[in-house]
């Protein structure tokens, strides 16, 4: 009697690569593949002109936000600025 499997699921006892299910994956090789994949993705993003323009626009917006926030911050009285007067 056969049981229903989801499409793409290997038969019982087999790994997705087609070998026996008791094989352990080579974690170092998987990690290297993952790093290689992301390095290629990041390289593609860096080379993409539209992405560069989007990052530049975003950086410009954040620079404006931070400049406004700094200007809105209260200042400490400096040597030429008198501090608030306290009446006793």
C-alpha positions as CSV (number, residue, x, y, z in Angstrom):
1,X,0.0,0.0,0.0
2,X,1.6,3.3,-1.0
3,X,1.2,6.6,0.8
4,X,0.7,10.0,-0.8
5,X,3.8,12.2,-0.9
6,X,4.1,15.9,-1.5
7,X,5.4,16.7,-5.0
8,X,9.2,16.8,-4.9
9,X,9.5,14.7,-1.7
10,X,11.9,11.7,-2.0
11,X,10.7,8.2,-1.3
12,X,11.0,7.0,2.3
13,X,14.6,6.4,3.4
14,X,16.1,8.5,0.7
15,X,17.6,12.0,1.0
16,X,16.6,14.7,-1.4
17,X,19.9,14.1,-3.2
18,X,18.9,10.6,-3.9
19,X,21.2,8.8,-1.5
20,X,20.4,6.9,1.7
21,X,18.7,8.9,4.4
22,X,21.5,8.2,7.0
23,X,24.1,10.3,5.3
24,X,24.9,13.5,7.1
25,X,25.4,16.7,5.0
26,X,28.8,18.3,4.8
27,X,28.1,21.4,6.8
28,X,31.3,23.1,5.7
29,X,30.4,22.6,2.1
30,X,26.9,23.8,2.7
31,X,28.2,26.9,4.5
32,X,30.7,27.6,1.7
33,X,27.9,27.3,-0.9
34,X,25.7,29.6,1.1
35,X,28.5,32.2,1.4
36,X,29.3,31.9,-2.3
37,X,25.6,32.4,-3.2
38,X,25.3,35.6,-1.1
39,X,28.6,37.0,-2.4
40,X,27.3,36.6,-5.9
41,X,24.0,38.2,-5.0
42,X,25.7,41.2,-3.2
43,X,28.1,41.6,-6.2
44,X,25.1,41.8,-8.5
45,X,23.5,44.4,-6.3
46,X,26.6,46.5,-6.2
47,X,26.9,46.4,-10.0
48,X,23.2,47.4,-10.4
49,X,23.0,51.1,-11.3
50,X,19.4,51.5,-10.1
51,X,20.4,50.0,-6.7
52,X,23.3,52.4,-6.3
53,X,21.0,55.3,-7.0
54,X,18.4,54.0,-4.5
55,X,21.0,53.7,-1.8
56,X,22.4,57.2,-2.5
57,X,18.9,58.6,-2.3
58,X,18.3,56.7,1.0
59,X,21.6,57.9,2.4
60,X,20.7,61.5,1.4
61,X,17.3,61.2,3.1
62,X,18.8,59.9,6.3
63,X,21.4,62.6,6.3
64,X,18.6,65.2,6.1
65,X,16.7,63.5,9.0
66,X,19.8,63.4,11.2
67,X,20.7,67.0,10.4
68,X,17.2,68.1,11.4
69,X,17.4,66.0,14.6
70,X,20.7,67.6,15.5
71,X,19.4,71.1,14.9
72,X,16.4,70.4,17.1
73,X,18.4,69.1,20.0
74,X,18.8,71.5,23.0
75,X,22.2,73.0,23.3
76,X,24.4,73.3,26.3
77,X,25.3,76.9,27.0
78,X,28.7,77.6,25.6
79,X,31.3,80.1,26.8
80,X,29.7,83.0,24.9
81,X,26.1,82.0,25.6
82,X,24.7,82.9,29.0
83,X,22.8,80.1,30.7
84,X,19.3,80.4,32.1
85,X,19.1,82.8,35.0
86,X,17.9,81.4,38.3
87,X,16.2,83.8,40.7
88,X,16.8,83.1,44.3
